[in-house]
């Protein structure tokens, strides 16, 4: 894992009436990744972006598409999102019958693999797969809606995961998503997160000054 902090703005908070130009603006503003939340109204209580939308915005940027699948059964959709242009595909262990098989399916598509843990999901769900994946996404809110309040209780889990990765000398990123703002981003970094996902803060603070908001999250 690198100490360089990467910022992955969540387009869930973007203006969907001009999504293409929002993505272009994020690239110009210095975003490292573009975070795309996919929800099915079944695994989580909301519906969001399908593969067709990703396919449409893919040609607009060379930035890494960091796609978080909150859908079940997840295996049925991996190829669709891979073909649409995802670079990283992250799934929840609770959304598959066989975590190892899902990891393998993503690898077969030549994509990076992420595993996401909800606030109450235990590290045991990911511990034995750390050698086979690229990223662990710690949810600091209950997945389903943007604009929720950060849950500081996940920081202990983040620290524990960071220690585990260091002890095993693994190259696994720790991403954190949910209520990340200018105040708590430093807590997330100190706990070991090196990729910060943020939606509302990036799109709404400082009158929507994307560059300023991205840089503030990176430096705070």
N, C-alpha and C positions, 0 to 999 in steps of 0.2 A: 504493500500500500504506500502511496506517495503522500507527502505532507502538503503538496500543492492543493489549495482549496479550489474546487470546481463548482460552478453555479449552474444549476439546471432549472431554468424557469418553467413553471407548469402552465401550459397553455389553457388549462381549465379556467384560468382567470382572465384569459384574453377576450377581446371583443370578437365573437364568432362571426359577426357580419363582415369582418375584414381580416379573417384569420391569416390569409396569405401574407398580407402586408405586416401583420403583427409578428409573424415568424421572421420575415426579412429584417424588421426593426430589432428583434432580439439578437440576431446575428451581428448587426452593425453595432449594437450596444455592448458586445463582448461576452455574450452568453457562451458557456462551454458546451452545454448540451441543450436539447429541447426535450422537456419532460412531457410525455403524453400519457394521460390517465385514461385507461379503458375500463368502463364499468358496464355490467350487463343487466342491472336491475334485479339480479338473482343472487349472486355472490355478495354484492353490496347494493344498498337501496338507491341506486341512481342509474341512469343510462347516459353514456357519453360516446366517445369517438369510435367509429368503425374503420375498417381497413381502407375504405374508399376515400375517406377524408385524408388519411395519412398519405395515400397514393397521390392525391392532388397537391399536397404541400411539399412532398418530398423533393421535387425538382427545384424548389425555391431556395434551398440552403444546403450547404455541405456539412452542417453541424450534425453531431451524433444525435440520432433519435433514440431517446431513452424511454422505452415503452413499458409501462407498468400495467400488466394484465390483471384486473380484478374481476375475472370471469371464471366460470366453472361449468362443465369440465374443460380445463384450460387446454389440454392436448389437442382438442378439436380445432383450435383457432391459431395455433402457433405458425403453421405454414402461411395462412392468410396474412398475418401481421408481418411475418418475415418478408413475404413477397411485396407487401405494401411499402417497405422501406425501413423497418425497425433495424437498429444497429445493436441495441441491448434489449433483451426480452426478459422481463422480471415477472415472476409468478409467485403465488402463495402456496405453501405446502398443503394447506387445507383444501385447495382447489383441484388437487390431483390425487389419484389412488396410489401413485407410485412416483415419488419425487425423483428418484434416479432415472426413471424412464423419461420424465419430462425434461430433465437436464440434457439427456442424450438427444431428444428430439430437437431441442434448440441448437445444440452443438452441430447436429447434422445439417442445419440450415446455415452453418458458418456464422452464427451470431454469438455475441457475448451473453453470458447467463447470469441473471440476478435472481435471488430469492428474497421475498419480502416477508417481514414479520409484523403482524398487527400488534398494538400495544400489549395485549395479554398473551400473545404467542411466545412460547418458550424458546430459548436458544437451542435446546435439544433438537428442534425441528430442522435446524440447519447445520449443527455442529459437525456431523459426520460427512457432510458434503462440501466442506470448505475448500478442499483441494481441487474440487471439480468445477467450482464456480468463479465468477469474476467480481461479484458484487453482492452485498447484503443491504437491502433497503429496510431500514427501521422506520416504521410508521409511528409518528409522534401525535397522531390523532386517529380516531376510528375511521377507516377508509369509507368513502362514500360521498363526501361533500367538501367543497373548498371553503376557506374562511373560518375553520374551527380553531379553537384555542390549543396551543402547544401543551402537551402533557409531560411535565418534567420527570415523571417517574420512569420514563423510558431511557433516561440518561445512564442509569446504573447498568442496564442491559447493554447499552452501547459501549460503555467502558469495558465490561466483561468480554464482549466480542472483540474489541480492539486488542485486549491483552492476549486473547486466544490466538488471534491472527499473528501477533508479534512473536509469541512463544513458538509457534509453528513455522515462523519465517515465510509466511504466505503472502502472495501479492493479490489481496482481495480488498476492493474498495468498500468503504462504509458510507452509504447514502442515508440521509435522514429527510423525512417528508412529513409536514403537517404543522401549520402555525408558525413556521420559521420567520422571525422578524429581526430587526436590527439589534434588539436587546438579547434575545436567547440564542442567536447564531453563535456567539462566542462560547456558550455552554456546550452546544452541540460539537463544536470544534475541539474543545478541551476534552470532551468525552471520547473523541477519536473519529468523528465523522469527517470525511474529506470531500464529500459531494453534498451540497445543500440544495434541496428542492424548495422553491418558494413561488407562490402564485400571487396572492393578494398584495404582499409587500412590494414585489417587483412592479406590478402593473398599476398600483394605486398610490403608493407613497410619493412624496415630492412631486405632486401633480403628474405622476406617470412618467417621470424622468428615468427611463429604463437603464441607461448607462450608469447614472449616479446610484441607483438602487442596487444594481448588480455589484458595482465596485464597493459600496458600503457593506454589503453582506460579505464580500470577499475579505475585506480588511478588518471589520469589527472584531 
